[in-house]
Amino acid sequence: MSKLGVAVIGAGFWGKNHVRVFSELSGTELLAVCDTNIVRAESIAKQYGVKAYSDSRQLLKRADIQAVSICTWTTMHASEAMRALRAKKHVLVEKPLANTAKEARKIVNFARQRDKHLMVGFIERFNPSVQRAKAMLKGKEIGELVSATAKRVSQWPERIGDVGVVKDYAIHEIDIMRKIFEVDPTTVYAKIGNLKHTKFEDYAQIMLTFEQGKTAFIEANWLTPNRIRNLTLTGSEAILSLDYLTQEITVETLDKTLKPRSEWKEPLKLELQDFAESIIQDKEPEATGLDGLKALIIAEAAIKSSKKDSAIRMRFD
């Protein structure tokens, strides 16, 4: 079987990692790199022996490019995704899917009309520690899930310039909570604000409630000196904690603490491999456009909740 022809649109901080991984995967052939900064595009393209573009419209004319990965600024996600779908390409969009839920809904509907695969870059779904935690939940190894707590904090990432911490950091955890609980939240309540940055919020505490009184708590900020990425699942029989960065898991029961070991794997490689396989095998990707839309709806509800200082009942229609 021939390889899937792919290109990356947006070759900055994160896009260059997409370029590297696509060049390493056995099922994909990296064909082009696009960035509005042509010097950067040419530098990266030369490194991988591919064509450089400064305008995605020229890149999308190529028939040999079947799929694109969009890693531009968030405010450009919608226009670039729609442009790629009009060109009949399969599309992966880095999170968040769009700048607003309204834009995201248009992308999801248009991808469905075009019968093209649309995937969102929710990388933590592919973190081996999350996948092992899901398997342990399914096997009732910590009993019934009662609550979950996530912390994603660090100093302000200079790469960010067009969204706040909710749509950049907390949205990862919003998506993971949907994945862990396997249902959408019924309500959201949040406290969000600015401590150091004036343009966007730089800290958020978000509570999601689910059916049967189950809850999820999310802390995200751009203020903390130490980089922390962890998730704790409280079950009726044990507590499971994981570190997204080291991929280590700890399970605490009444009488013992377990630390099962496993091989570290690069989540981005697993994510892009899933994207390629979803196209080649014509199956639904792990993180769909609908997942991206729902995460944005929840993120915007959290921002609204903080402004109104009240809980928001969720609606996804």
Backbone torsions as a table, in degrees:
resi	resn	phi	psi	omega
1	MET	NA	135.6	179.7
2	SER	-70.2	156.7	-179.0
3	LYS	-75.8	156.7	177.7
4	LEU	-79.1	121.7	179.0
5	GLY	-77.0	121.7	-175.2
6	VAL	-129.6	159.7	175.9
7	ALA	-144.3	157.9	179.2
8	VAL	-117.7	127.6	178.3
9	ILE	-107.5	111.1	-174.3
10	GLY	102.7	98.7	-173.2
11	ALA	-112.3	39.7	179.5
12	GLY	-87.7	-141.0	-174.4
13	PHE	-49.0	-50.3	-175.7
14	TRP	-98.8	-31.2	-179.0
15	GLY	-59.5	-35.5	-179.7
16	LYS	-64.4	-25.8	175.2
17	ASN	-72.5	-36.2	174.3
18	HIS	-61.7	-42.3	178.4
19	VAL	-58.0	-49.3	-178.9
20	ARG	-60.2	-47.1	-176.0
21	VAL	-67.2	-43.0	178.3
22	PHE	-60.4	-32.8	179.1
23	SER	-72.6	-20.1	-177.5
24	GLU	-94.7	-24.7	-176.7
25	LEU	-69.7	141.4	-177.9
26	SER	-73.4	-23.9	-176.0
27	GLY	-95.7	1.4	-178.6
28	THR	-125.3	151.6	173.9
29	GLU	-122.3	111.0	177.6
30	LEU	-70.4	123.8	-174.9
31	LEU	-114.6	-25.0	-175.6
32	ALA	-160.7	157.9	176.5
33	VAL	-132.6	136.3	180.0
34	CYS	-127.7	136.3	174.4
35	ASP	-155.1	143.6	179.1
36	THR	-63.3	-24.0	173.0
37	ASN	-88.2	95.9	-173.3
38	ILE	-63.0	-31.2	178.1
39	VAL	-63.0	-43.5	177.8
40	ARG	-66.3	-43.3	179.7
41	ALA	-60.7	-44.2	-178.9
42	GLU	-67.9	-36.9	179.6
43	SER	-63.5	-45.9	-179.8
44	ILE	-71.3	-41.6	179.5
45	ALA	-60.4	-41.4	178.8
46	LYS	-62.3	-38.9	179.9
47	GLN	-60.9	-34.5	-176.4
48	TYR	-107.6	4.0	175.9
49	GLY	68.3	39.2	-179.4
50	VAL	-126.2	176.2	-177.7
51	LYS	-82.8	141.0	178.3
52	ALA	-105.6	142.6	177.6
53	TYR	-135.3	151.8	172.8
54	SER	-109.5	-8.8	-179.6
55	ASP	-129.7	118.1	-176.7
56	SER	-64.3	-23.6	179.9
57	ARG	-62.6	-35.9	176.9
58	GLN	-70.7	-42.0	178.8
59	LEU	-61.0	-42.4	-174.4
60	LEU	-71.3	-10.1	176.5
61	LYS	-74.6	-16.8	-176.3
62	ARG	-74.6	124.0	-179.3
63	ALA	-71.8	-24.1	-177.4
64	ASP	-79.0	-11.7	175.6
65	ILE	-91.1	112.6	-176.4
66	GLN	-97.0	-24.8	-176.2
67	ALA	-145.3	149.2	178.6
68	VAL	-131.4	151.9	174.7
69	SER	-112.4	124.4	-175.8
70	ILE	-104.0	115.4	-176.3
71	CYS	-126.7	35.9	179.7
72	THR	-82.5	-176.7	171.1
73	TRP	-61.6	151.1	-176.4
74	THR	-56.1	-39.1	-177.6
75	THR	-65.1	-13.7	178.6
76	MET	-101.4	-6.1	-175.8
77	HIS	-57.5	-48.5	-175.4
78	ALA	-62.7	-48.9	-177.4
79	SER	-65.1	-40.6	179.9
80	GLU	-69.6	-39.1	179.6
81	ALA	-66.1	-45.2	179.6
82	MET	-64.3	-39.1	178.6
83	ARG	-62.4	-43.1	179.8
84	ALA	-67.5	-39.8	178.9
85	LEU	-66.9	-37.9	176.8
86	ARG	-63.0	-31.1	178.4
87	ALA	-83.1	6.7	176.0
88	LYS	66.0	39.4	175.3
89	LYS	-103.9	150.1	168.9
90	HIS	-76.8	147.7	-170.0
91	VAL	-133.9	132.8	166.7
92	LEU	-113.0	127.1	178.6
93	VAL	-115.4	128.5	175.5
94	GLU	-61.4	152.8	179.3
95	LYS	-71.1	151.0	-10.8
96	PRO	-72.0	157.4	-177.1
97	LEU	-55.0	-36.5	179.0
98	ALA	-153.7	178.0	179.6
99	ASN	-73.6	-29.3	179.4
100	THR	-136.9	159.7	177.4
101	ALA	-64.6	-33.6	178.5
102	LYS	-61.1	-44.4	176.9
103	GLU	-64.9	-42.0	-178.3
104	ALA	-61.1	-40.7	-179.7
105	ARG	-62.5	-38.9	178.5
106	LYS	-63.8	-40.2	179.2
107	ILE	-64.2	-46.5	-179.0
108	VAL	-60.6	-46.5	-179.2
109	ASN	-65.3	-39.7	-178.5
110	PHE	-69.5	-37.9	177.2
111	ALA	-62.5	-38.2	178.5
112	ARG	-66.2	-41.5	178.7
113	GLN	-64.0	-38.3	-178.5
114	ARG	-81.3	-7.6	-177.7
115	ASP	56.5	46.5	179.6
116	LYS	-118.5	149.6	178.9
117	HIS	-72.8	132.5	177.5
118	LEU	-127.6	121.4	-178.5
119	MET	-126.5	149.0	178.4
120	VAL	-112.8	142.0	-175.4
121	GLY	-77.8	63.2	173.8
122	PHE	-88.0	82.5	-169.6
123	ILE	-63.5	-30.6	-176.2
124	GLU	-68.6	-19.3	173.7
125	ARG	-61.1	-24.9	-176.7
126	PHE	-100.6	3.3	176.4
127	ASN	-69.1	122.3	-178.0
128	PRO	-53.9	-31.5	179.6
129	SER	-67.9	-36.3	177.0
130	VAL	-68.8	-41.9	179.5
131	GLN	-64.4	-38.2	177.0
132	ARG	-69.6	-37.9	177.9
133	ALA	-63.2	-41.2	177.3
134	LYS	-61.3	-41.5	179.2
135	ALA	-64.7	-38.8	179.5
136	MET	-68.7	-36.6	175.8
137	LEU	-63.7	-44.2	-179.8
138	LYS	-62.7	-35.2	179.4
139	GLY	-84.2	5.3	178.6
140	LYS	60.0	30.5	-177.4
141	GLU	-72.7	-16.6	173.4
142	ILE	-119.0	16.6	-178.6
143	GLY	79.1	-150.5	178.4
144	GLU	-82.8	134.6	178.6
145	LEU	-69.4	127.9	-179.0
146	VAL	-105.4	-48.1	-178.8
147	SER	-154.1	166.1	178.3
148	ALA	-141.1	143.1	179.1
149	THR	-131.2	131.3	-179.6
150	ALA	-126.1	143.0	176.6
151	LYS	-130.7	122.5	177.8
152	ARG	-132.7	95.5	-174.2
153	VAL	-135.6	151.4	175.4
154	SER	-179.1	-179.8	176.3
155	GLN	-74.0	162.4	-175.6
156	TRP	-58.2	125.6	177.8
157	PRO	-80.4	121.7	-175.4
158	GLU	-62.8	-18.2	179.4
159	ARG	-67.2	-20.7	-174.8
160	ILE	-86.0	132.4	178.4
161	GLY	-147.8	-2.5	-174.7
162	ASP	-134.1	1.3	173.3
163	VAL	-141.3	161.8	178.3
164	GLY	-90.8	-175.2	-174.0
165	VAL	-66.7	-25.6	-179.9
166	VAL	-66.7	-48.8	-177.5
167	LYS	-81.7	-14.8	178.9
168	ASP	-96.2	-50.7	-176.3
169	TYR	-98.2	-56.4	-173.5
170	ALA	-62.7	-26.2	-177.6
171	ILE	-63.5	-29.3	173.9
172	HIS	-58.6	-48.4	-176.0
173	GLU	-73.1	-32.8	174.3
174	ILE	-58.3	-45.9	179.1
175	ASP	-65.3	-42.4	-179.9
176	ILE	-63.0	-38.9	178.5
177	MET	-63.4	-39.7	175.3
178	ARG	-61.7	-39.2	-179.9
179	LYS	-69.7	-42.9	-177.3
180	ILE	-67.7	-46.6	-176.9
181	PHE	-82.8	-16.2	176.9
182	GLU	64.0	19.4	174.1
183	VAL	-146.6	164.5	175.9
184	ASP	-82.1	148.4	177.1
185	PRO	-67.4	153.8	178.9
186	THR	-92.5	-32.8	177.5
187	THR	-142.7	159.9	175.4
188	VAL	-136.7	139.2	175.6
189	TYR	-135.1	134.3	-174.0
190	ALA	-144.7	153.3	169.7
191	LYS	-122.5	117.8	-173.1
192	ILE	-133.9	142.2	179.6
193	GLY	-164.2	-175.7	179.8
194	ASN	-119.0	128.6	175.8
195	LEU	-111.9	-44.5	-177.9
196	LYS	-117.0	-22.0	-173.5
197	HIS	-113.1	136.7	-174.2
198	THR	-93.9	-27.7	-174.3
199	LYS	-78.2	-42.5	-177.8
200	PHE	-131.3	160.2	175.0
201	GLU	-64.1	142.7	179.8
202	ASP	-120.5	3.4	171.4
203	TYR	-148.5	150.6	-179.7
204	ALA	-154.0	137.9	168.5
205	GLN	-121.9	121.8	-173.2
206	ILE	-125.5	132.8	174.5
207	MET	-115.8	126.8	175.5
208	LEU	-109.8	136.5	174.6
209	THR	-111.8	144.5	-178.6
210	PHE	-121.9	177.7	177.8
211	GLU	-59.6	153.4	177.2
212	GLN	64.1	27.2	174.3
213	GLY	74.4	12.2	179.8
214	LYS	-79.5	148.9	-174.0
215	THR	-135.9	157.4	174.6
216	ALA	-134.3	138.5	179.4
217	PHE	-120.5	132.4	-178.1
218	ILE	-126.4	127.1	172.6
219	GLU	-116.5	126.5	178.4
220	ALA	-139.8	137.6	174.4
221	ASN	-158.9	165.6	174.9
222	TRP	-111.5	31.8	-171.2
223	LEU	-116.8	-27.7	-169.9
224	THR	-77.2	130.7	-179.5
225	PRO	-58.7	-40.3	-179.0
226	ASN	-88.4	143.0	178.7
227	ARG	-88.0	113.5	-177.9
228	ILE	-124.1	132.6	177.0
229	ARG	-138.9	95.9	-179.7
230	ASN	-141.9	163.2	-177.9
231	LEU	-140.6	132.7	178.2
232	THR	-123.0	128.4	179.2
233	LEU	-112.7	119.8	179.2
234	THR	-96.9	118.1	179.5
235	GLY	-111.4	172.5	-179.2
236	SER	-72.1	-17.9	-177.4
237	GLU	-118.1	-16.8	-177.0
238	ALA	-165.9	167.7	175.8
239	ILE	-116.5	127.7	179.9
240	LEU	-110.2	127.6	177.6
241	SER	-122.6	140.6	177.7
242	LEU	-136.8	152.6	176.7
243	ASP	-112.0	115.8	-179.3
244	TYR	-60.2	-33.6	-174.2
245	LEU	-75.3	-48.3	-179.1
246	THR	-88.6	-16.1	-177.1
247	GLN	66.0	21.5	178.5
248	GLU	-85.8	145.1	178.5
249	ILE	-122.2	139.9	174.5
250	THR	-126.7	131.9	178.5
251	VAL	-120.5	120.8	-179.6
252	GLU	-110.0	118.9	175.9
253	THR	-107.3	-172.3	-178.9
254	LEU	-61.5	-36.0	-172.7
255	ASP	-123.2	3.1	-179.4
256	LYS	-158.4	160.9	175.4
257	THR	-120.9	124.8	-177.4
258	LEU	-113.1	142.0	176.6
259	LYS	-131.1	79.1	-179.2
260	PRO	-62.8	137.3	-178.1
261	ARG	-99.3	151.2	174.7
262	SER	-158.2	164.5	-177.6
263	GLU	-73.0	135.9	176.1
264	TRP	-73.5	134.4	177.7
265	LYS	-132.0	149.6	-178.5
266	GLU	-77.5	115.0	-178.7
267	PRO	-58.9	-37.8	-178.8
268	LEU	-63.4	-38.2	179.1
269	LYS	-64.9	-40.2	177.9
270	LEU	-66.6	-37.1	179.9
271	GLU	-65.8	-50.6	-177.0
272	LEU	-69.8	-29.4	174.6
273	GLN	-65.7	-41.2	177.5
274	ASP	-63.0	-41.1	178.0
275	PHE	-59.1	-48.9	-179.5
276	ALA	-62.9	-44.4	-178.4
277	GLU	-66.8	-33.3	179.1
278	SER	-63.3	-33.2	179.3
279	ILE	-78.8	-49.1	-177.5
280	ILE	-62.5	-41.0	-177.4
281	GLN	-95.7	0.4	-179.6
282	ASP	51.5	58.8	177.6
283	LYS	-131.1	165.8	-178.7
284	GLU	-72.7	135.0	177.5
285	PRO	-70.5	162.9	-179.0
286	GLU	-63.3	-41.8	-179.8
287	ALA	-113.9	99.4	-173.2
288	THR	-83.8	171.3	174.7
289	GLY	-61.3	-36.3	177.8
290	LEU	-63.6	-37.7	174.9
291	ASP	-60.2	-42.4	179.2
292	GLY	-65.1	-39.7	178.4
293	LEU	-64.4	-47.3	-178.0
294	LYS	-64.3	-38.1	178.3
295	ALA	-62.8	-39.1	178.3
296	LEU	-68.5	-38.2	177.4
297	ILE	-61.1	-42.7	179.1
298	ILE	-67.1	-42.1	179.6
299	ALA	-60.8	-43.3	179.8
300	GLU	-69.5	-31.6	175.7
301	ALA	-67.0	-36.5	178.0
302	ALA	-64.0	-43.7	178.8
303	ILE	-63.6	-41.9	177.9
304	LYS	-64.0	-40.9	179.9
305	SER	-59.1	-44.5	-179.2
306	SER	-64.4	-40.2	-179.9
307	LYS	-66.0	-37.5	-177.8
308	LYS	-89.2	-13.2	-175.8
309	ASP	54.8	47.3	177.2
310	SER	-155.4	158.8	178.8
311	ALA	-71.4	145.5	179.0
312	ILE	-112.1	125.5	175.4
313	ARG	-79.2	129.8	-172.1
314	MET	-78.7	138.8	170.8
315	ARG	-135.2	137.5	-177.3
316	PHE	-118.3	5.9	-180.0
317	ASP	-86.6	NA	NA
